[in-house]
């Protein structure tokens, strides 16, 4: 994703740790984020054999709350959020008019009529617009 040169990139509070671990950093959706550490195969192997950690600080946050919030989410995303109890979360997808995936995201049920939608950073505005429609 190209960045406007005059725009200051946002920085993760984990930036120093990423640098200490040898990350190659680059712009992503307005943030300076780790692009890779030791290469795709080494990172894949590390996750399969040990553990992988993903920096979430750049992800979007869209709060949906109030009467009708569940119905709004039900018509916007693919999975049945009525099955998610307070404190729970569900992996979900936002589709375009042709059924293609716009974003994969997580929806957390915070309370009876309160949900936190966590889209990918690059799609925050698209997801928020879909929820407002």
N, C-alpha and C positions, 0 to 999 in steps of 0.2 A: 504494500500500500504506500503510495507516494505521500510525502509530507510537504506542507507549505514551508519553505525555508524560513519565513519570518515567525512561524509558530514555535513557541517553546514547548518541547516535549515534556510530558509529565513523567515523573520518576517514581518507581516503586520504593517503598521503605526497605526493601530487600536488595537494592542495587549493590550495596557494598559486599554483601554475601555472594551475589552472582559474580561480581568481579573477582572476589577472592577464590572462587571455585573455577575460574578460568572461562567464564561465559563470554561469547562474542555477542555484544549488544547491538541492537538496531531499532529503528522506528517501527512501531506497529500501532495503528489506530490512535495516534497521538501520544503514545507512550514510548519510552525507551525501555525495551524488554530484551531478555536473553533470547537469542535466535538459536544458538547451539552451544554445546560445551565441547565434546570431543568427537562429534560426528554422529550421524543417524544410527549407524550400526552399534557403536559403543553405547549410546544412550538406550537403544532398544534392549540390548543385552543387560544393561544395568537394571532396567525396570523389570525385566523377566526374571533376573537372578537375585535381585535385592529389593530396591524400592525406588520409586520416582516421586518427585515433588513438583507441583505445579504452582507457580506464583499467581494468585487470584486477584491481586490488588488492582489490576487494570480492567477487570470485568465490570460490566454495567450493572446498575441496580435500578429496578423499576418497581415501585410499590403500587399495588393495586388493592384498594380497600373500600369498604362500605357496602351497602345493599347492592346486589347484582354483581359483585366482584367475581363470584364463582362462575356465573353465567357468561360474563365477558371472557374469562379465561377458557371456558369450555368451548366457546365458538371460535377461539383464536388458535388454540393449540391442539395437537393430535391425540393426546392421552386423556383418560378420564380422571380429572383432578378431584372428583367427589370421593374417590377412594383414599385420598391423602388426609390423614388426621393432623390436628395441630401438632407442630413440632416436626412433622414429616416433610419429605421432599420428593419430587418426581422429575426424572429426565423427560424432556419434552421436545417438540419441534414446532416451528412456525413454518408453514408452507406458503408458497405463492399461489396465484390463481390456477396455474397448470399442475399443481401438485409437487413442484420442486421444493427442495429444502432451502429456506432463507436463513435459518439459524437453528442450531441445537442449543438447548439451554436447560437450566434447572429452575423449577418453581418450588419455593418453600411455602408451606402453609404456616403462617405465624399465629393466626387466631381464627375464630369462626368466620370472619369476613375480611381477613387481612392476609395478603400474599406478597412475597418478595420474588420477583422474576429477575433472574441473573443471566442476561444474554452475553454473548461475546462482545468485546469492546467495539469492534468495527460495526456491529449491528445494533447497538444500543438505541439509536434514534429510530431505526426501522421498526424494532420491536415496540418501542413506546408509541409510535404512530399507529401500528396495527391494533394496539390495545385501546387507542383513543377513537378508532373508527366506529 
